[in-house]
Amino acid sequence: QVHLIESGGGLVQVDGSLRLSCAASVGTFSNYNMGWFRQAPGKEREFVASINKSGTGANYADSVKGRFTILRGNAKNTVYLQMVSLKPEDTAVYYCAANFYLYSDLRRLPNDYDYWGPGTQVTVSS
């Protein structure tokens, strides 16, 4: 069983920055491709960013490209989402997710992920 717990959310002003962390309780963290998703009230959960097992590849939703950076520290069993230039439309609950897969891969669909954290709220105020 994999347990994920996000942290680092909060209230920030427009153009501010936050760094989210997701700590994984898992045997071998490097066996998992990781992703960040978000869900705003009344909207479906949407892809934000993903990173492959080794951390050598990442991809992003168009809406966050150039502003968000996903990183992972396999020695610390942690994945991060560095967010800058935040906008009100970034307000959402942010979830990290783990994909157990034989190959190093970049996944964008929620159904591709096997484990989820409970989420952390990010609110961007104008």
One Martini backbone bead per residue (centre of mass of N, CA, C, O) as a GRO file, in nm:
protein
  126
    1GLN     BB    1   0.098   0.035   0.020
    2VAL     BB    2   0.020   0.376  -0.056
    3HIS     BB    3   0.118   0.688   0.090
    4LEU     BB    4  -0.013   1.022   0.055
    5ILE     BB    5   0.116   1.363   0.137
    6GLU     BB    6   0.026   1.684   0.139
    7SER     BB    7   0.192   2.012   0.117
    8GLY     BB    8   0.188   2.390   0.109
    9GLY     BB    9  -0.061   2.514   0.122
   10GLY     BB   10  -0.268   2.820   0.055
   11LEU     BB   11  -0.253   3.169   0.082
   12VAL     BB   12  -0.230   3.381  -0.212
   13GLN     BB   13  -0.123   3.611  -0.419
   14VAL     BB   14  -0.097   3.748  -0.691
   15ASP     BB   15   0.215   3.636  -0.816
   16GLY     BB   16   0.277   3.424  -0.638
   17SER     BB   17   0.419   3.160  -0.424
   18LEU     BB   18   0.455   2.794  -0.425
   19ARG     BB   19   0.530   2.482  -0.241
   20LEU     BB   20   0.472   2.158  -0.306
   21SER     BB   21   0.430   1.852  -0.122
   22CYS     BB   22   0.499   1.485  -0.152
   23ALA     BB   23   0.470   1.220   0.063
   24ALA     BB   24   0.597   0.881   0.056
   25SER     BB   25   0.474   0.562   0.156
   26VAL     BB   26   0.728   0.350   0.037
   27GLY     BB   27   0.948   0.131  -0.068
   28THR     BB   28   0.988   0.230  -0.394
   29PHE     BB   29   0.971   0.528  -0.537
   30SER     BB   30   1.116   0.466  -0.825
   31ASN     BB   31   0.852   0.291  -0.929
   32TYR     BB   32   0.715   0.583  -0.966
   33ASN     BB   33   0.503   0.768  -1.121
   34MET     BB   34   0.421   1.121  -1.113
   35GLY     BB   35   0.148   1.347  -1.003
   36TRP     BB   36  -0.050   1.642  -1.073
   37PHE     BB   37  -0.358   1.769  -0.950
   38ARG     BB   38  -0.682   1.941  -0.995
   39GLN     BB   39  -0.972   2.094  -0.807
   40ALA     BB   40  -1.242   2.276  -0.865
   41PRO     BB   41  -1.527   2.405  -0.807
   42GLY     BB   42  -1.738   2.232  -1.031
   43LYS     BB   43  -1.495   2.057  -1.131
   44GLU     BB   44  -1.278   1.872  -1.278
   45ARG     BB   45  -1.021   1.684  -1.276
   46GLU     BB   46  -0.684   1.801  -1.346
   47PHE     BB   47  -0.407   1.828  -1.511
   48VAL     BB   48  -0.066   1.944  -1.447
   49ALA     BB   49   0.170   1.717  -1.371
   50SER     BB   50   0.462   1.515  -1.468
   51ILE     BB   51   0.686   1.240  -1.361
   52ASN     BB   52   0.928   1.033  -1.381
   53LYS     BB   53   1.105   0.809  -1.208
   54SER     BB   54   1.395   0.966  -1.252
   55GLY     BB   55   1.341   1.283  -1.341
   56THR     BB   56   1.400   1.329  -1.670
   57GLY     BB   57   1.081   1.376  -1.700
   58ALA     BB   58   0.827   1.619  -1.817
   59ASN     BB   59   0.486   1.746  -1.785
   60TYR     BB   60   0.230   1.991  -1.899
   61ALA     BB   61   0.001   2.200  -1.877
   62ASP     BB   62  -0.070   2.477  -2.052
   63SER     BB   63  -0.167   2.658  -1.801
   64VAL     BB   64   0.143   2.605  -1.649
   65LYS     BB   65   0.344   2.663  -1.844
   66GLY     BB   66   0.627   2.836  -1.705
   67ARG     BB   67   0.524   2.824  -1.380
   68PHE     BB   68   0.562   2.519  -1.339
   69THR     BB   69   0.741   2.270  -1.127
   70ILE     BB   70   0.854   1.940  -1.142
   71LEU     BB   71   0.981   1.735  -0.873
   72ARG     BB   72   1.227   1.492  -0.744
   73GLY     BB   73   1.314   1.291  -0.440
   74ASN     BB   74   1.408   0.973  -0.400
   75ALA     BB   75   1.555   0.987  -0.120
   76LYS     BB   76   1.271   1.136   0.004
   77ASN     BB   77   0.994   1.054  -0.114
   78THR     BB   78   0.953   1.320  -0.311
   79VAL     BB   79   0.723   1.559  -0.446
   80TYR     BB   80   0.712   1.859  -0.645
   81LEU     BB   81   0.548   2.198  -0.665
   82GLN     BB   82   0.640   2.470  -0.839
   83MET     BB   83   0.486   2.799  -0.792
   84VAL     BB   84   0.436   3.069  -1.014
   85SER     BB   85   0.247   3.318  -1.104
   86LEU     BB   86  -0.020   3.332  -0.970
   87LYS     BB   87  -0.367   3.262  -1.019
   88PRO     BB   88  -0.697   3.246  -0.962
   89GLU     BB   89  -0.726   2.981  -1.153
   90ASP     BB   90  -0.542   2.805  -0.940
   91THR     BB   91  -0.770   2.749  -0.770
   92ALA     BB   92  -0.740   2.456  -0.556
   93VAL     BB   93  -0.718   2.122  -0.525
   94TYR     BB   94  -0.423   1.940  -0.459
   95TYR     BB   95  -0.291   1.641  -0.616
   96CYS     BB   96  -0.128   1.349  -0.563
   97ALA     BB   97   0.022   1.081  -0.771
   98ALA     BB   98   0.056   0.722  -0.836
   99ASN     BB   99   0.244   0.518  -1.077
  100PHE     BB  100   0.251   0.178  -1.140
  101TYR     BB  101   0.532   0.098  -1.353
  102LEU     BB  102   0.769  -0.047  -1.543
  103TYR     BB  103   0.789   0.226  -1.684
  104SER     BB  104   0.902   0.519  -1.787
  105ASP     BB  105   0.655   0.782  -1.746
  106LEU     BB  106   0.388   0.999  -1.881
  107ARG     BB  107   0.097   1.098  -1.708
  108ARG     BB  108  -0.254   1.249  -1.758
  109LEU     BB  109  -0.451   1.044  -1.633
  110PRO     BB  110  -0.626   0.956  -1.361
  111ASN     BB  111  -0.659   0.641  -1.438
  112ASP     BB  112  -0.336   0.587  -1.425
  113TYR     BB  113  -0.371   0.604  -1.118
  114ASP     BB  114  -0.338   0.434  -0.796
  115TYR     BB  115  -0.261   0.686  -0.608
  116TRP     BB  116  -0.378   0.912  -0.340
  117GLY     BB  117  -0.417   1.203  -0.202
  118PRO     BB  118  -0.613   1.435  -0.010
  119GLY     BB  119  -0.497   1.717  -0.031
  120THR     BB  120  -0.443   2.076  -0.114
  121GLN     BB  121  -0.502   2.404  -0.058
  122VAL     BB  122  -0.535   2.662  -0.314
  123THR     BB  123  -0.529   3.024  -0.279
  124VAL     BB  124  -0.597   3.295  -0.504
  125SER     BB  125  -0.574   3.637  -0.456
  126SER     BB  126  -0.692   3.972  -0.569
   0.00000   0.00000   0.00000
